[in-house]
């Protein structure tokens, strides 16, 4: 029995080493067309990945957000996630290039100071699905016709999964034609803000938001 356990342990270890070695010659897909967003804080690729290696220079944590069902290997084993699911990889972790539709969000280690809204009011009706000292990830949800009361956000990237129209009813109660449209399967970097949000559509708002952590009262 001990011999069998030892064999399986060695095979698993060999597989992990093989995956790590393969990354040395990995054909990363990082083309101009795959870059969905690139600024001083992060780089986001659509259906491609350029920071799969551990300790990629100038980058720290990476977050994979699935746009459909995807499966890929990593130092933690095989990852399986459905649309709207996430996988977070710290700086010293690595993963294989996912197959399917997704965003790779790579946070830059050296970025400008974070900005703050004029005051901090925690947004309600959202669900935090990951959190550490640097950032948090939450499902941003709002039912059709519903309003999220005055709340704050730090700088963040928003992965938009449902196409809806939003408005701040303080400025435009019923919105304006063609404004506030969130296009599905796109990303947007948003600055810190204090606002009210109303969902004008007949389907729920559903976003995955990666938001930097800031000090607040």
C-alpha positions as CSV (number, residue, x, y, z in Angstrom):
1,X,0.0,0.0,0.0
2,X,2.8,2.4,0.9
3,X,4.5,1.6,-2.5
4,X,1.2,2.5,-4.4
5,X,0.8,5.8,-2.4
6,X,4.4,6.7,-3.1
7,X,4.0,6.0,-6.9
8,X,0.9,8.2,-7.1
9,X,2.7,11.0,-5.1
10,X,5.6,10.9,-7.5
11,X,3.3,11.0,-10.5
12,X,1.4,14.0,-9.2
13,X,4.7,15.8,-8.4
14,X,6.1,15.0,-11.9
15,X,2.9,16.4,-13.4
16,X,3.2,19.7,-11.5
17,X,6.9,20.0,-12.6
18,X,5.9,19.3,-16.2
19,X,3.2,22.0,-16.1
20,X,5.7,24.5,-14.7
21,X,8.3,23.6,-17.3
22,X,5.8,23.9,-20.1
23,X,5.3,27.5,-19.1
24,X,8.9,28.3,-20.1
25,X,7.9,27.8,-23.8
26,X,4.2,28.5,-23.6
27,X,2.7,30.1,-26.7
28,X,0.9,33.0,-24.9
29,X,-1.8,34.7,-26.8
30,X,-1.3,38.4,-26.3
31,X,-2.1,40.4,-29.4
32,X,-3.3,43.9,-29.9
33,X,-6.9,42.6,-30.5
34,X,-6.9,40.6,-27.3
35,X,-6.1,43.6,-25.0
36,X,-9.5,44.8,-23.8
37,X,-8.1,47.4,-21.3
38,X,-4.6,48.6,-20.3
39,X,-3.9,51.5,-17.9
40,X,-1.7,52.4,-15.0
41,X,-3.5,50.0,-12.7
42,X,-4.2,46.8,-14.6
43,X,-4.2,45.1,-18.0
44,X,-7.2,43.1,-19.1
45,X,-7.1,40.5,-22.0
46,X,-10.1,39.0,-23.6
47,X,-9.8,35.3,-24.5
48,X,-6.1,35.4,-24.1
49,X,-3.5,35.5,-21.3
50,X,-0.1,36.9,-20.9
51,X,0.5,36.6,-17.1
52,X,0.0,32.9,-16.6
53,X,3.5,32.5,-15.1
54,X,4.3,32.9,-11.4
55,X,6.1,36.1,-10.6
56,X,5.5,37.8,-13.9
57,X,7.5,41.1,-13.9
58,X,5.5,44.2,-13.0
59,X,2.3,42.2,-12.3
60,X,0.9,40.8,-9.1
61,X,-2.5,39.0,-8.6
62,X,-4.4,37.8,-11.7
63,X,-8.1,37.2,-11.8
64,X,-9.8,35.0,-14.4
65,X,-13.5,35.9,-15.0
66,X,-15.4,33.3,-17.1
67,X,-17.7,34.4,-19.9
68,X,-18.8,30.8,-20.5
69,X,-17.8,27.4,-19.0
70,X,-14.0,27.1,-19.0
71,X,-11.6,24.5,-17.7
72,X,-7.8,24.8,-17.3
73,X,-4.9,23.5,-15.3
74,X,-3.0,25.4,-12.6
75,X,-0.6,24.8,-9.7
76,X,-3.7,24.2,-7.6
77,X,-5.0,21.5,-9.9
78,X,-7.8,21.7,-12.6
79,X,-10.0,24.7,-12.4
80,X,-13.6,24.5,-13.6
81,X,-15.8,27.7,-13.6
82,X,-19.0,28.7,-15.2
83,X,-20.1,32.1,-16.6
84,X,-19.6,34.7,-14.0
85,X,-17.3,32.6,-11.9
86,X,-13.8,33.7,-11.0
87,X,-10.4,32.2,-10.2
88,X,-7.8,34.3,-8.3
89,X,-4.1,33.6,-8.6
90,X,-1.6,35.3,-6.3
91,X,1.7,36.5,-7.6
92,X,3.5,33.2,-6.9
93,X,0.9,31.0,-8.6
94,X,0.7,29.9,-12.2
95,X,-1.9,28.4,-14.5
96,X,-2.4,27.1,-18.0
97,X,-3.9,29.1,-20.8
98,X,-7.7,28.7,-20.5
99,X,-9.8,27.6,-23.4
100,X,-13.1,29.3,-24.1
101,X,-14.3,32.9,-23.4
102,X,-13.0,34.8,-20.4
103,X,-11.1,37.9,-19.2
104,X,-7.6,37.8,-17.6
105,X,-7.3,40.8,-15.3
106,X,-3.7,41.3,-14.2
107,X,-3.1,43.9,-11.5
108,X,0.0,46.0,-11.9
109,X,2.4,46.2,-8.9
110,X,3.5,49.8,-9.5
111,X,0.5,52.0,-10.0
112,X,-0.5,55.6,-9.1
113,X,-2.0,56.3,-5.7
114,X,-5.7,55.3,-5.4
115,X,-8.3,58.0,-5.4
116,X,-11.2,58.2,-2.9
117,X,-14.9,59.3,-3.2
118,X,-16.0,62.3,-1.2
119,X,-17.4,60.0,1.4
120,X,-17.8,56.3,1.9
121,X,-21.2,54.6,2.0
122,X,-21.1,50.8,1.5
123,X,-23.1,49.6,-1.5
124,X,-26.0,47.3,-0.6
125,X,-27.4,44.3,-2.4
126,X,-24.1,43.0,-3.7
127,X,-22.3,39.8,-2.8
128,X,-18.6,39.7,-2.0
129,X,-17.0,36.5,-3.4
130,X,-13.3,37.2,-2.8
131,X,-11.5,39.7,-0.6
132,X,-7.9,40.4,0.6
133,X,-6.0,43.4,1.7
134,X,-5.5,44.8,-1.8
135,X,-8.9,44.4,-3.4
136,X,-12.3,42.7,-3.3
137,X,-14.4,41.0,-5.9
138,X,-18.2,41.1,-5.7
139,X,-21.2,40.2,-7.8
140,X,-23.0,43.5,-8.5
141,X,-26.7,42.7,-8.9
142,X,-29.8,44.8,-9.1
143,X,-33.3,43.6,-10.0
144,X,-35.3,45.1,-12.9
145,X,-36.6,48.5,-11.9
146,X,-34.8,48.4,-8.5
147,X,-32.6,51.2,-7.1
148,X,-29.4,51.0,-5.1
149,X,-29.4,53.9,-2.6
150,X,-26.6,56.4,-2.4
151,X,-23.3,54.5,-2.2
152,X,-19.6,54.7,-2.9
153,X,-17.0,52.9,-5.0
154,X,-13.2,53.0,-5.2
155,X,-11.4,52.6,-8.5
156,X,-12.4,49.3,-10.1
157,X,-12.8,47.2,-13.2
158,X,-16.3,46.1,-14.1
159,X,-17.0,42.9,-16.1
160,X,-20.4,43.4,-17.5
161,X,-22.4,40.2,-18.0
162,X,-25.9,41.3,-18.8
163,X,-26.9,44.1,-21.1
164,X,-28.9,46.7,-19.1
165,X,-29.5,50.4,-19.0
166,X,-28.6,52.2,-15.8
167,X,-29.2,55.7,-14.6
168,X,-28.6,57.9,-11.5
169,X,-32.2,59.0,-10.8
170,X,-31.0,62.1,-9.1
171,X,-29.9,63.4,-12.5
172,X,-32.3,61.6,-14.9
173,X,-35.2,59.7,-13.4
174,X,-35.9,57.5,-16.4
175,X,-32.6,57.9,-18.2
176,X,-32.0,59.2,-21.7
177,X,-32.2,57.1,-24.9
178,X,-28.9,55.5,-25.7
179,X,-27.2,56.5,-22.4
180,X,-26.2,54.3,-19.5
181,X,-26.1,51.2,-21.6
182,X,-23.9,48.4,-20.3
183,X,-22.9,46.1,-23.1
184,X,-22.6,42.4,-22.2
185,X,-19.2,40.7,-22.2
186,X,-17.2,43.9,-22.0
187,X,-15.1,45.6,-19.4
188,X,-14.8,49.1,-18.1
189,X,-12.4,50.8,-15.7
190,X,-14.3,53.1,-13.4
191,X,-13.0,55.9,-11.1
192,X,-14.1,56.4,-7.5
193,X,-17.6,57.7,-7.2
194,X,-20.5,58.5,-4.9
195,X,-23.8,57.8,-6.7
196,X,-27.2,56.2,-6.9
197,X,-28.0,53.4,-9.4
198,X,-31.3,52.4,-10.9
199,X,-31.8,49.5,-13.3
200,X,-34.2,50.6,-16.1
201,X,-34.1,47.3,-17.9
202,X,-36.4,44.3,-17.7
203,X,-33.6,41.9,-16.8
204,X,-31.3,41.9,-13.7
205,X,-28.0,43.8,-13.6
206,X,-25.2,41.2,-13.2
207,X,-21.6,42.4,-13.1
208,X,-18.3,41.0,-11.6
209,X,-16.5,43.9,-10.0
210,X,-12.8,43.9,-9.0
211,X,-12.5,46.9,-6.7
212,X,-9.3,48.2,-5.0
213,X,-9.5,48.6,-1.2
214,X,-9.1,52.1,0.2
215,X,-9.1,53.5,3.8
216,X,-12.4,55.0,4.8
217,X,-14.4,55.7,7.9
